[in-house]
Amino acid sequence: MATISNELLERLRCPETAQALREATPEVLARANAELARGALVNHDGKLLTTPLEAALVTADGARLYPVQDGIPMLLIGEAVRAAAGTFSAR
């Protein structure tokens, strides 16, 4: 389920760290949505996320997740969700 073309994805970078981004796997989305269900998924700006994630981009180190809404990645530092230890790493 590609939400973003591979050509575009190769060019996108984390606005905070300049790391490459990859699409979140279904497992990563499930872990993030489990955090959301517990009321523990907060973005960099301190806003509690309340809408389940259907797609997201993750930094190469798995430390940050950027929601994708209607096919548009929210690549603003304030929109980034920082991972609890290993939450967004591919396993």
C-alpha distances in whole Angstrom, upper triangle without the diagonal:
4,6,9,11,12,15,15,14,17,19,18,20,21,24,26,26,25,22,19,16,13,9,10,9,10,13,14,13,15,18,18,18,20,22,22,23,26,27,26,23,25,24,27,29,29,28,26,23,23,20,17,14,11,9,12,13,15,18,19,22,19,22,20,17,17,15,13,14,13,11,15,15,18,20,23,25,26,22,22,22,24,23,25,26,23,21,18,19,16,18
4,6,7,8,12,11,10,13,15,15,17,19,21,24,24,22,20,16,13,11,8,10,10,12,15,15,14,17,19,18,19,22,23,23,25,27,28,27,24,25,24,25,28,29,27,26,23,23,20,18,15,12,9,11,11,14,16,17,20,19,21,19,16,15,14,11,13,12,10,12,13,16,17,21,23,24,21,20,21,23,22,25,26,23,21,18,18,17,19
4,7,9,12,11,10,13,15,13,16,17,19,22,22,21,19,16,13,11,8,10,12,13,16,15,14,17,19,18,18,21,22,21,23,26,26,25,22,23,21,23,25,26,24,24,20,21,18,16,13,10,7,9,10,13,16,18,21,19,21,18,15,13,11,8,10,9,6,9,9,13,15,18,20,22,18,18,19,21,22,25,26,23,21,18,19,18,21
4,6,8,7,6,10,11,10,13,15,17,20,20,18,17,14,11,10,8,11,13,15,18,17,16,19,21,19,20,24,24,23,26,28,28,27,23,24,22,23,25,27,25,25,22,23,20,19,15,13,10,10,10,13,15,16,20,18,20,18,15,13,12,9,11,11,7,8,9,12,13,17,19,21,18,18,19,21,22,25,26,24,22,19,20,19,22
4,5,5,6,9,10,11,14,17,19,22,22,19,18,14,12,11,10,14,15,18,21,20,19,22,24,23,24,27,28,27,29,32,32,30,27,27,25,26,28,30,29,29,26,27,24,22,19,16,13,13,12,15,17,17,21,20,22,20,18,16,16,13,15,14,10,11,12,15,16,19,22,24,21,21,22,24,25,28,29,26,25,21,21,20,23
4,5,5,6,9,10,13,16,19,21,20,18,16,12,11,10,10,13,15,18,20,19,19,23,24,23,25,28,28,28,30,33,32,31,27,28,26,27,29,31,30,30,27,29,26,24,20,18,15,14,12,14,15,15,19,19,21,20,18,17,17,15,17,17,13,14,14,17,17,20,22,25,22,21,23,24,24,28,28,25,24,20,20,18,22
4,6,5,7,9,13,16,18,21,20,17,16,13,12,12,13,17,18,21,24,22,22,26,27,26,27,31,31,30,33,35,35,33,30,30,27,27,29,32,31,32,29,31,28,27,23,21,18,17,14,16,17,17,21,21,23,21,20,18,19,17,19,18,15,15,14,18,17,20,22,25,23,22,24,26,26,30,30,27,26,23,23,21,25
4,5,5,6,10,13,15,18,18,15,14,11,10,11,12,15,18,20,23,21,21,24,25,24,25,29,29,28,31,33,32,31,27,27,24,24,26,29,28,29,26,28,25,24,20,19,15,14,12,14,15,16,19,19,21,19,17,15,16,14,16,16,12,11,11,14,13,17,19,22,20,19,21,23,24,28,28,26,25,21,22,21,25
4,5,5,8,11,14,16,16,13,12,8,7,7,8,12,14,17,20,18,18,21,22,21,23,26,26,25,28,30,30,28,24,24,22,22,24,27,26,27,24,26,24,22,18,17,13,12,9,11,12,12,16,16,18,16,14,13,14,12,15,16,12,12,10,13,12,16,18,20,18,17,19,20,21,24,25,22,21,18,18,17,21
4,6,8,12,14,17,15,12,11,7,8,9,11,14,17,20,22,20,21,24,25,23,26,28,28,28,31,33,32,30,27,27,24,24,26,29,29,29,27,29,27,26,22,21,17,15,12,13,12,12,16,16,18,17,16,15,17,16,19,19,16,15,13,16,14,18,19,22,20,19,21,22,22,26,26,23,23,19,19,18,22
4,7,10,12,15,14,11,10,8,9,11,13,16,19,22,24,22,22,26,26,24,27,30,29,29,32,34,33,31,27,26,23,23,25,28,28,29,27,29,27,26,23,22,18,16,13,14,13,13,17,18,19,17,17,15,17,16,19,19,16,14,13,15,13,16,17,20,19,18,21,22,23,26,27,25,24,21,21,21,24
4,7,9,12,12,9,9,7,6,9,11,14,17,20,22,19,19,23,23,21,24,27,26,25,29,30,29,27,23,23,20,19,21,24,24,25,23,26,24,23,19,19,15,13,10,11,10,12,15,15,16,14,13,11,14,13,16,17,14,12,9,11,9,12,14,17,15,14,17,18,20,23,24,22,21,18,18,19,23
4,6,9,8,5,5,5,6,9,12,14,18,21,22,19,19,23,23,20,23,26,24,24,28,29,28,25,22,21,18,17,19,22,22,24,22,25,24,23,20,20,16,13,10,10,8,10,12,13,13,12,12,11,14,14,17,19,16,14,11,12,8,11,11,15,14,12,15,16,17,21,22,20,20,16,17,18,22
4,5,6,5,5,7,7,10,12,14,17,20,21,17,18,22,21,18,21,24,22,22,25,26,25,22,19,18,14,13,16,18,19,21,20,23,22,21,18,19,16,12,9,9,7,9,11,11,11,8,9,9,12,13,16,19,17,14,11,10,7,8,8,12,11,9,12,12,14,18,19,18,17,14,15,17,21
4,6,6,8,10,10,14,16,17,21,23,24,21,21,24,23,20,23,26,23,23,27,28,26,23,20,18,14,12,14,18,18,21,20,23,23,23,20,21,18,15,12,12,10,13,14,15,13,11,12,10,13,15,17,20,18,15,12,10,7,7,6,10,11,9,13,13,16,20,21,20,20,17,19,21,24
4,6,8,11,12,15,17,18,22,24,24,21,21,24,23,20,23,25,23,23,26,27,25,22,19,17,13,11,13,16,18,20,20,23,24,24,21,23,20,16,14,12,10,13,13,13,11,10,12,11,15,17,20,23,21,18,14,13,9,8,6,10,11,9,12,12,14,18,19,19,19,17,18,20,24
4,5,9,11,14,17,18,21,24,24,20,21,24,23,21,24,26,23,24,28,28,26,23,20,19,16,14,16,19,21,22,22,26,26,25,22,24,21,17,14,12,9,10,10,12,10,10,12,13,16,18,21,24,22,20,16,15,12,12,10,13,14,11,13,12,14,17,18,17,18,16,16,19,22
4,7,9,13,16,17,21,24,24,21,22,25,24,22,25,27,25,26,30,30,29,26,23,21,18,16,19,22,23,25,24,27,27,26,23,24,20,17,13,12,9,10,11,13,13,12,13,13,17,18,21,23,21,18,15,15,11,12,11,15,15,13,16,15,17,20,20,19,20,17,17,19,23
4,6,10,13,15,18,21,21,18,19,23,22,20,23,25,24,24,28,29,28,25,22,21,18,17,20,22,23,24,23,27,26,25,21,22,19,15,11,9,6,6,8,10,10,10,12,12,16,17,21,23,20,18,15,15,12,14,13,16,16,13,15,14,15,18,18,17,17,14,14,16,19
4,7,10,13,15,19,19,17,18,22,21,20,23,25,24,25,28,29,28,26,22,22,19,19,22,24,24,25,24,26,25,24,20,20,17,13,10,8,6,6,9,10,12,11,12,12,15,16,19,21,18,17,13,15,12,15,15,18,17,14,16,16,16,20,19,17,18,14,14,14,18
4,7,9,12,16,16,14,15,18,18,16,19,22,21,21,25,26,25,23,20,20,17,17,20,22,22,23,21,23,22,20,17,17,13,10,6,5,5,6,9,9,11,9,9,9,12,12,16,18,15,14,11,12,10,13,14,17,15,12,14,14,15,18,18,16,16,12,12,13,16
4,6,9,12,14,11,12,16,16,15,18,20,20,21,24,25,25,23,20,20,18,19,22,24,23,23,21,23,21,19,15,15,11,9,5,5,7,7,10,9,12,11,10,10,12,12,15,17,14,14,11,14,13,16,17,19,16,14,15,15,15,18,18,15,15,11,11,10,14
4,6,9,11,10,10,13,14,13,15,18,18,19,21,23,23,22,18,19,18,19,22,23,22,22,19,21,18,16,12,11,8,6,5,6,9,10,13,11,13,12,9,10,10,10,13,14,12,12,10,13,13,16,17,19,16,14,14,16,15,18,19,16,14,11,11,10,14
4,7,8,6,6,10,10,10,12,14,15,15,18,20,20,18,16,17,16,18,21,22,21,20,17,18,16,13,10,10,7,5,5,6,9,11,12,9,12,11,8,9,9,10,13,15,13,14,12,14,14,17,18,19,15,13,13,14,13,15,16,13,11,8,9,8,11
4,5,5,6,9,10,11,12,14,16,16,18,20,21,20,17,20,19,21,24,24,23,22,19,20,18,14,12,10,9,9,9,9,12,13,14,11,14,14,11,13,13,13,16,17,15,17,15,17,18,21,21,22,19,17,16,16,15,17,17,14,12,9,9,7,10
4,6,5,6,9,10,10,12,14,15,16,18,20,19,17,20,20,22,25,25,23,21,18,18,16,13,10,9,9,10,12,12,15,16,17,14,17,16,13,15,13,14,16,17,16,18,17,19,20,23,23,23,20,18,17,18,16,17,18,15,12,11,12,10,11
4,5,5,6,9,10,10,13,14,15,17,19,17,16,19,20,22,25,24,23,21,18,19,17,14,12,12,11,12,13,12,15,16,16,13,15,15,13,15,15,16,18,20,19,21,19,20,21,23,23,24,21,18,16,17,14,15,15,12,10,9,10,8,8
4,5,5,6,9,10,11,12,14,16,17,15,13,16,16,18,21,21,20,18,16,17,16,12,10,11,10,9,10,9,12,13,13,9,12,11,9,12,12,14,16,19,18,19,16,17,18,20,20,20,17,15,12,13,11,12,13,10,7,5,7,7,9
4,5,5,6,8,10,10,12,14,15,14,12,15,15,18,20,20,18,16,13,14,12,9,7,7,7,7,10,10,14,15,16,12,14,12,10,11,10,11,14,16,15,16,15,15,17,19,19,19,16,14,12,14,12,14,15,13,9,8,11,10,12
4,5,5,6,9,10,10,12,14,14,12,16,17,20,22,21,20,17,14,14,13,9,9,9,10,11,14,13,17,18,18,14,16,15,13,15,13,15,16,19,18,20,18,19,21,22,22,22,19,17,14,15,13,14,15,13,10,10,12,12,12
4,5,5,6,9,10,11,13,11,10,14,15,18,21,19,18,16,14,14,14,11,10,12,12,12,14,13,16,17,16,12,13,13,12,14,14,16,18,21,21,21,19,19,20,22,21,21,18,16,13,13,10,10,12,10,6,8,10,11,11
4,5,5,6,9,10,11,9,7,10,12,15,17,16,15,12,10,11,11,8,8,10,11,10,12,11,14,16,16,12,12,11,9,11,10,13,15,18,18,18,16,16,17,18,18,17,14,12,9,10,9,10,12,11,7,7,11,12,14
4,5,5,6,9,10,10,8,11,13,17,18,17,15,12,10,9,9,6,6,9,11,11,14,14,17,20,19,15,16,14,12,13,11,14,15,17,18,19,17,17,19,20,20,19,16,15,12,13,12,13,15,14,11,11,14,15,16
4,5,5,6,9,9,9,13,15,18,20,18,17,13,12,11,12,9,10,13,14,15,17,17,19,21,20,17,17,16,14,16,15,17,18,21,22,23,21,20,22,23,22,21,18,17,14,15,13,12,14,14,10,12,15,16,16
4,5,5,6,5,5,9,12,15,17,15,14,11,10,10,12,10,11,14,15,15,17,16,18,20,19,15,15,14,13,15,14,17,18,22,22,22,20,19,21,21,20,18,16,15,11,12,10,9,12,12,9,11,14,16,17
4,5,5,6,5,8,11,14,16,13,12,8,6,7,8,7,9,12,14,14,16,16,19,22,21,17,16,15,13,14,13,15,16,19,20,20,19,17,19,20,19,17,14,14,11,13,12,12,15,16,12,13,17,18,20
4,5,7,8,12,15,18,19,16,15,11,9,8,9,8,11,14,16,17,20,20,22,25,24,20,20,18,16,18,16,18,18,21,23,23,22,21,23,23,23,21,18,18,15,16,15,15,18,18,14,16,19,20,21
4,5,8,11,15,18,19,16,14,11,11,10,12,12,14,17,19,19,21,21,23,25,24,20,19,19,17,19,18,21,21,24,26,26,24,23,24,24,23,21,19,18,15,16,14,13,16,17,14,16,19,21,21
4,6,8,12,15,15,12,11,7,8,8,11,11,14,17,19,18,21,20,23,25,24,20,19,18,16,18,17,20,20,23,25,24,22,21,22,22,21,18,16,16,13,14,14,13,17,18,15,17,20,22,23
4,6,10,13,14,11,10,7,8,10,12,12,14,17,18,17,19,18,20,22,21,17,15,15,14,16,15,19,20,23,24,24,21,19,21,20,18,16,15,14,11,11,11,10,13,15,12,14,17,20,21
4,7,10,12,9,9,6,6,8,10,10,11,14,15,14,15,15,17,20,18,15,13,12,11,12,12,15,16,20,21,20,18,16,17,16,15,13,11,10,7,9,9,9,13,14,11,12,16,18,20
4,7,8,6,5,4,6,9,11,12,13,16,16,14,16,15,17,20,19,16,13,11,11,12,12,15,16,20,21,19,17,14,15,14,13,10,9,9,6,8,10,11,14,16,13,14,17,20,22
4,5,5,5,7,7,11,12,13,13,16,15,13,14,13,15,18,17,15,12,10,9,9,10,13,15,18,19,17,14,11,12,10,9,6,5,5,4,7,10,12,15,16,14,14,17,20,23
4,5,7,10,11,15,16,17,16,19,18,15,15,14,14,18,17,15,12,10,10,10,12,16,17,21,21,18,15,12,12,9,7,5,6,5,6,7,11,13,16,17,16,15,18,21,24
4,6,9,11,14,16,18,17,21,20,17,18,17,18,21,21,19,16,13,13,13,14,17,18,21,22,19,17,13,13,10,8,5,7,8,9,11,14,16,19,21,19,19,22,25,27
4,6,9,12,15,17,17,21,20,18,19,19,19,23,22,19,16,14,14,14,15,18,19,22,23,21,19,15,16,13,11,8,9,10,9,11,13,15,18,20,18,18,22,25,27
4,6,9,12,14,15,18,18,17,18,19,20,24,23,20,18,15,14,13,13,16,16,20,21,19,17,14,15,13,12,9,9,10,10,12,15,16,20,21,18,19,22,25,27
4,6,9,12,13,16,17,16,18,18,20,24,23,20,18,15,14,14,13,16,16,20,21,20,18,15,17,16,15,12,11,12,10,12,14,15,18,20,17,17,21,24,25
4,6,8,9,13,14,13,16,16,19,22,22,19,17,14,12,12,10,13,13,16,18,17,15,13,16,15,15,12,10,11,9,12,13,15,18,19,16,16,20,22,24
4,6,9,12,14,15,18,19,22,25,25,21,20,18,15,15,12,14,13,16,18,18,17,16,18,18,18,16,13,14,13,16,16,17,21,21,18,18,22,23,25
4,6,9,11,13,16,18,21,24,24,21,20,18,14,13,10,12,10,13,15,15,15,14,17,18,19,16,13,15,13,17,17,19,22,22,18,18,21,22,24
4,6,9,11,14,16,19,22,22,19,19,16,13,13,10,11,11,13,15,16,15,15,18,19,19,18,14,15,13,16,16,17,20,19,16,15,18,19,21
4,6,7,11,12,16,19,20,16,16,14,10,10,7,8,8,11,12,13,12,12,15,16,17,16,13,13,11,14,14,16,19,18,14,13,16,17,19
4,7,11,13,17,19,21,17,18,16,12,11,8,8,8,9,10,12,12,13,16,18,20,19,15,15,14,17,17,19,21,20,16,14,17,17,19
4,7,10,14,16,18,15,16,14,10,9,6,5,7,9,8,10,9,11,13,16,17,17,14,13,13,16,16,19,20,18,15,13,15,15,17
4,7,10,13,15,12,13,10,6,5,4,5,8,11,9,9,7,9,10,13,14,15,11,10,10,13,13,16,18,16,13,10,13,13,16
4,7,10,12,10,11,8,6,5,6,7,11,13,11,10,7,9,9,12,13,14,11,10,10,12,13,16,17,15,13,10,12,12,16
4,7,8,6,7,6,4,6,9,10,14,17,15,14,11,11,11,13,13,15,12,9,9,10,10,13,14,12,11,7,8,10,13
4,5,5,6,6,7,8,12,13,17,20,17,16,13,13,11,13,12,15,13,10,11,10,10,14,14,12,12,9,9,11,14
4,6,8,9,10,12,15,16,20,23,20,19,16,17,15,17,16,18,17,14,14,13,12,15,15,12,13,10,8,10,13
4,6,8,10,13,16,18,22,25,23,22,18,18,16,18,16,18,17,14,13,11,10,13,11,9,11,9,7,9,12
4,6,7,11,14,16,19,22,21,20,16,16,15,17,15,17,15,12,11,9,7,10,9,7,8,5,4,7,10
4,7,10,13,16,20,23,22,20,16,16,14,15,13,14,13,10,8,6,5,8,8,7,8,6,7,11,14
4,7,10,13,16,20,18,17,13,12,11,11,10,11,10,6,5,5,6,9,11,10,9,7,9,12,15
4,6,10,13,16,15,14,10,10,9,11,10,11,9,6,5,7,7,11,13,12,10,7,10,12,15
4,7,10,13,12,10,7,6,6,8,9,10,6,5,6,9,11,14,17,15,13,11,13,15,19
4,6,10,10,8,6,6,8,10,11,11,7,8,8,12,13,16,19,17,15,12,15,16,20
4,7,6,5,4,6,9,11,14,14,10,11,12,15,16,20,22,20,18,15,17,18,21
4,5,5,6,7,11,13,16,15,11,13,14,18,19,22,25,23,20,18,21,21,24
4,6,8,10,13,16,19,18,15,17,18,21,23,26,28,26,23,21,23,23,26
4,7,10,12,15,18,19,15,16,18,21,22,25,27,25,23,20,22,21,25
4,6,9,12,15,15,13,14,16,19,21,24,26,25,22,19,22,22,25
4,6,9,12,13,10,10,13,16,18,21,23,21,19,16,19,19,23
4,6,9,9,6,8,11,14,16,20,22,21,19,17,19,21,24
4,7,9,7,7,11,13,16,20,22,21,19,16,19,20,24
4,5,5,7,10,13,16,19,22,21,20,18,20,22,26
4,5,5,9,10,14,17,19,19,18,17,19,22,25
4,6,8,10,14,17,20,20,19,17,20,23,26
4,6,10,13,16,19,19,17,15,18,21,24
4,6,9,13,15,15,14,12,15,17,21
4,6,9,12,13,11,10,13,16,19
4,7,9,10,9,9,11,15,17
4,6,7,5,6,9,12,14
4,6,5,8,10,14,15
4,6,8,9,12,13
4,6,5,8,9
4,6,9,10
4,6,9
4,6
4
